[in-house]
Amino acid sequence: MHRNTWRYTLLFLLLLGSFLLNLGLGSAKIPLSETIAILTGGTPEVASWEYIITEYRLPKALTAILTGGGLALSGLLMQTFFRNPLAGPFVLGISSGASLGAALLIFGSGFLLPASLAFAPTNAALAIASSLGSLAVLLLVLSVSYRVKDAMALLIIGLMFGSITAAVVTVLSSLSQAEALQQYIFWSYGSIGNLGWNNLGILGLLFLLGVGLAVSCLKGLNALLLGPEYAGSLGINMSRLRLQIILATGILAGGITAFAGPIAFVGLAVPHLTRLAFKSSDHRVLLPGVLLTGAIMMLCCDTVAQLPRTAYVLPINAITSVLGAPVVIWLLLRRKTMMF
């Protein structure tokens, strides 16, 4: 572990730099010295800067850290569990369940109420609906996992759940009004700038719970690299390990999607980048590495998305895809086989 200390130190410094850069850049440029002064309790030259930092940019930056780290860890868990380098945090259909929950809330008001009474759901209502949708799919996956012991069969079933929920969303959207459809599209773009401190606290608790579950099964994850039969021969309880991995992924991916919307490619690309950087497949090494790398990537994507010195904000989902897809292509071209 000590030989990787300099890598962790470098990642931490990159995280700190990305964090401060994200806080300082935006429609209003705030000098680094003023940003640090605000964070340490000082008084800035311009009073409005303190409000911008504490009420908008700081929660958004912390959301980016939790979102990036959580999705990256979920991707690592799924890639190890399915032994598939192209598995991501949403292969079990959990993201599609969250999308279905949001769609039912947004489109449902138009179906159940007259057009004059239809309402635009709040961010809190969307988070609750998305959470319930992802929880429903997670419970379905957990119930199926008790009957299906083969990981690849479970992967296919998860993809089928995703296809079913996506089909329902398509039907709902085809019957909805233009205003509701527009709101759903904006939600599907993903956003990390809508969370207040209360919602951020809930997301933080879900993040800690998911990370705690992942840490508790590190030995099993390393054993899985050589196959479930080998893991079982070491005395690993495979049913318990499967439950822990699915729960950890569901809590992280479902909670993040509920609060930030579906965000692509972070969970797929970051685990491979981390393996490449640390030249290791040991999950005791990779787990802190993916948390740091995922947080850095999301902070950088958000900095690009908010188009510094302008009032425009690009969809975060588009930025992560534009940056993440070339990374995956480059990794596939660089290596004949992916490292596991």
N, C-alpha and C positions, 0 to 999 in steps of 0.2 A: 504493500500500500504506500510505503514511504517514497518509492520511486515515482509515484504519480503526484506527489505533493506539488511539484512545480506546475503541473497541468491544472490541478484544482486552483492553485493560486492565480494562474493566468486567467482561467475562466471567471474567477471571482472578480478580478480587476476589470475584465471586459464587461461583466454584469454591472459593476458599479459605474463604469463609464457610460454604458448604454442607458442606465437608469437616470443619471444626471443629464445626459443629452436629451432623453425623452422628456424630462421635466422642463428643460430650458427652451426647447423648440416648439413652435406652434404658430398660430396666427399672431400672437404677441411674443416677440423674442425677449426672454428674461436672461440677463447675464448670469454666468455660472456662479460668481461670487454672491449675487443676490439670491439665487436659488439655494445655495448652501446656507446663507444667513437665515432664510425662511425656515429651512428644515431644522436648524439648530436653535430656533426660537428668537432670532434677531428681528429687527425692524427694517423692512426694505425701503428703498428710496420712493417707490410708488406704492401706495396703499393697496391698489387693486391687484398687484402682483401676488400678494399673500393669499387673497381669495382664489385667484386662478390656480395657484399651486396646491393649496390645501383642500379645496372643494372640487376641483376638476382633474388636474393633471396627476396629483399624487394617487388618488384612488384608481385612476386609469392605468398608471404605471404598475401599481401593485396588482391590479387585475391581470395585466399582461404577464407578469411574473408567474402568478398562480396558473393562468391559462396555458402558457407555454410549457411550464414544468409539468403540469398535470397531463396534458395531451402527449408530451414526449414520453412520460413514464407509462401511460396507458399503451402507447405504441410498442414500447419495449416489452411489456407484459404479453401483449397479443402475439408479437413476433416469436417470442420464446415458447409460448403455450402452443401455438399452431406450427411452430418450426417453419415459418413461412416469412421470407424477407419482405413480402409485399402486404403483410397484414398490418392493419392500422387500428386505432382505438375505436373505430366505428363499425368493424366487421360483424359484430354481434347484433347490429340493427338498433343499437341504443340511440344513436343520433337520429335515425329515422323515427323512432318512437317520440323523441322530443319534438321533432318537426310535426308529427301528427298531432301532438297535444297543442302546439301553437296554432296549427291550421284549424283544428276544431274550435278553438276559442275565437280566432279572427273571422273565419268563415261562418261559424255557427251563429253568431249574432245576426248575420244577414238572413240566414235560413229561418231562424226561430222568431225573429222580430220583424215588424214592418220596416221598410227602408228609413222612415222618419225617426224610428226609435233605435235603430242599430247604433252600436257604440264602437269607439276605437279603444281596444284594450290597453291598459297601462303596462309599463315595463314589468311591474311587480306581478300583475295578472299573467302576463306572458311567461314569466319565469316559473310561476306555480304550475301553469298548464303544461309547459315543457317538461318540468320535473315529473309530473304525474305520468306523462306519456313515456318518458324514458324509464321510469320505475315500472310501469306496466310491462314493457318489453323485457326489462331486466328480470322480472319475476317469471315471465314466460321462458326465458333462456335458462334460468336457474332450475325451473321445473323440468325442462327438457334434459338438462345436464345430468339429472339423476337417472334418467332412462338411457341416454346415449353416452356411452363411455368413450367412443372414438372421437378424437379431437377434430378430424377433418369432417366427419358427419355433423358435428356441432357447428363448425364453421359454415357449412352449406346451409344448415337450418337458420343460422343467424342472418345469412345473406337473403334467405327467403323471407324472413320476418321483415327485413329492410325493404324488399321488393313489394310486399303486401302493403306496408304502411305508405310507401311512396306512391303506390297505385291509388290508395284512398285519398291522399293529398292531391293527386292529379285530378281525380274526379271532383273533389270539393272545389278546387281552384277553377275548374272549367265551368262550374255553376255559380261562381261568386260574382259579386259586383267589382267594378274596376278599383274602387277605393280600398276594399278589403284585400284584393289581389296585390295591390301596390304595397300595402303594409306588410303582407307576408313576404313579398320579395325583399323588402328592406330588411326584415328580420333574418332572412336566409343569407344576406350578405355578411352577417356577423358584425358585432360591435362590442368593444370593451370599454366604451366611454359612457355607458348608461348606468353604471353601478354606483350607488351611494355607499356610505360607510356601513350601513346596516346590512345591505346585500353583500358587500365585500366580506363582512364578518362571517356570514353564512357560507359563502364560497370558501373562505379560509378554513372553516371547520371541516367541510367536505374534503378539501385538499389534504388536511392533516390526517383524516381518517383513511383516505385512500392510500396515502404514503405509508401510514402505519401498517396497513394490511400487506402492502408490497414488501416492506422490510421484514415482516414476520415470516415470509415464505422465500427468503433469499436462498436458503440451502436447497429447497425444492426446485427453484428456478434453475440453479446451476446443474442439478441432477437431470432436469428435463432436457438439457442440451444434448445428452446422450440417449434420449428416448425414454418414454414412460416405463418400459420394462426395466431399464437400468435404475430409474428412480425408485420403482417399487422394490427392487432387490436391495436398495440401501435402507429400506424401512420407512420410506416416505409414504404417508397416507395420501394416495392419489385423489380420492374423493374430496378430502379436506383441502388439498392443494388446489384442485380445480375450483372449488367453491370460493376460496380466498382470492384467486386470480380474477375470476369473473366478477366478484363483488368489488374488488379494488378498481377494476376497469370501469365497471358500471357506475360506481360512485364518482370517479374522476371525470369520465367522458360525459356521463349524464348531467352532472352538476354544472360542468363548464358549458355544455350546449344549452342548458336551460337559461343560464345567465348571460352568455356571450353569443349564442347562436352557433351554428355549425361552422367550424374553422378547419380548413383542409390542410393536408400535407405536413403540418408540424409533427404530428404523431408518427407519420411514415418516414420522414427524412431524418429527423434528429437522432433516433437510435443508431442509424447507420453512420452518421457523422461522428457520433460519440465512440462507436466501436473503432472507427478509423483513427480517431485522435488518440485513443488510449491503447490501441492495438491489443485489446483484451475482450474476452467474452464473459469474464467473471462479473456477475451481477452486483457483487459487493463493490466493484470498481465503477460499473456502468450506472448504477442507480443515482448516486450524487452527480455523476457526469451529465446524464440526460436532463436532470432537473435544472442544472445550471445552463446547459446549452439551449434547452427549450425556452427558458426565460429570456436569454440573450436574443434568440431568434425572434421571439414575439415582440420584444421591446424595439428591436431594429425594424421589424415590419410595421409596427405602429408608428414609429417615427417617420417612415417613408409615407405611410398612408395619410398622415395628417398634413402633408404638404407644407413644411415650414414656411412661415411668412405669408401664408395665404389663408383664406377663410374656408377653403375646400378640404373635404375629408374623403379619401377614397375608401371603398369597402375593404376591410381588413382581410376578408376571405380571398379577394382577388390578389392582394399583395403576397399572402402566404403561398398561394398557388404558383404565382409567377416566380417566386424565389425558390420554392420547394421542389417543383417539378424538374428544373434543370439539375438540381442536386441529385435527385434519384436517377435521372438519365446518366449523369456523369459517373455515379457510383457503379451503375450497371455496365457502362462501357469500360470503366477502369479495372473491374474485377470480373473474372470469369465465374466465380462463385462468391456469394455473399458470406461474410464472416458470421459464424454462430458458435 
